[in-house]
């Protein structure tokens, strides 16, 4: 579910679409640091949502929104730091 929230596809879908890369690793092995940071944050958020008994479909919506917000914020921070 976390892969869907962040990358828009399951790990299985990624493997099927990236046969050469999938021979040597998984989608997380081929992503950038920014996405790995967000994925880690989503894992923690998901645990909290599960503890709150939020159903999976609602968690996916919240996690996707969180991923988009984090991506925007982190890209802004990176841009500021580069200047």
C-alpha positions in Angstrom: 0.0 0.0 0.0 2.9 2.4 0.8 4.3 1.9 -2.7 0.9 2.8 -4.2 0.6 5.9 -2.0 4.1 7.1 -3.1 4.9 5.6 -6.5 1.4 5.0 -7.8 2.0 1.3 -8.3 2.5 -1.9 -6.4 5.9 -3.6 -6.1 4.6 -6.4 -8.4 3.5 -3.9 -11.0 7.0 -2.3 -10.9 8.7 -5.6 -11.3 6.5 -6.5 -14.3 7.3 -3.1 -15.9 11.0 -3.1 -15.1 12.1 -6.7 -15.7 15.8 -5.8 -16.1 16.0 -3.8 -12.9 13.9 -6.3 -11.0 16.6 -9.0 -11.7 19.0 -7.1 -9.4 16.7 -5.4 -6.8 13.4 -3.9 -6.1 11.8 -0.5 -6.7 13.2 0.9 -3.5 16.7 0.0 -4.6 16.3 2.2 -7.7 14.6 5.3 -6.2 16.3 8.5 -4.9 16.9 9.6 -1.4 14.0 12.0 -1.4 11.5 9.2 -2.1 13.2 7.0 0.5 12.8 9.7 3.2 9.1 10.1 2.3 8.6 6.3 2.3 10.1 6.1 5.8 7.8 8.8 7.0 4.8 7.1 5.3 5.7 3.9 7.1 5.5 5.7 10.5 2.3 7.5 9.6 0.7 4.2 8.5 1.5 2.6 11.8 -0.2 5.4 13.6 -3.3 5.3 11.3 -3.5 1.5 11.9 -3.4 2.1 15.6 -6.3 4.6 15.1 -8.3 1.8 13.3 -8.5 3.8 10.1 -9.6 1.5 7.3 -7.1 0.7 4.5 -8.9 2.7 1.8 -8.9 5.8 4.0 -5.3 5.3 5.0 -4.3 5.1 1.3 -5.9 8.5 0.7 -4.3 10.1 3.7 -0.9 8.5 2.9 -1.0 9.7 -0.7 -1.9 13.2 0.4 0.9 13.1 2.9 3.4 11.9 0.2 2.4 14.8 -2.1 2.7 17.4 0.7 6.1 16.0 1.8 7.4 16.0 -1.8 6.4 19.6 -2.3 7.9 20.7 1.0 11.1 18.8 0.6 11.6 20.0 -2.9 11.1 23.6 -1.7 13.7 23.1 1.1 16.2 21.6 -1.4 15.7 24.5 -3.7 16.3 27.0 -0.9 19.4 25.1 0.3 20.9 25.1 -3.2 20.7 28.9 -3.5 
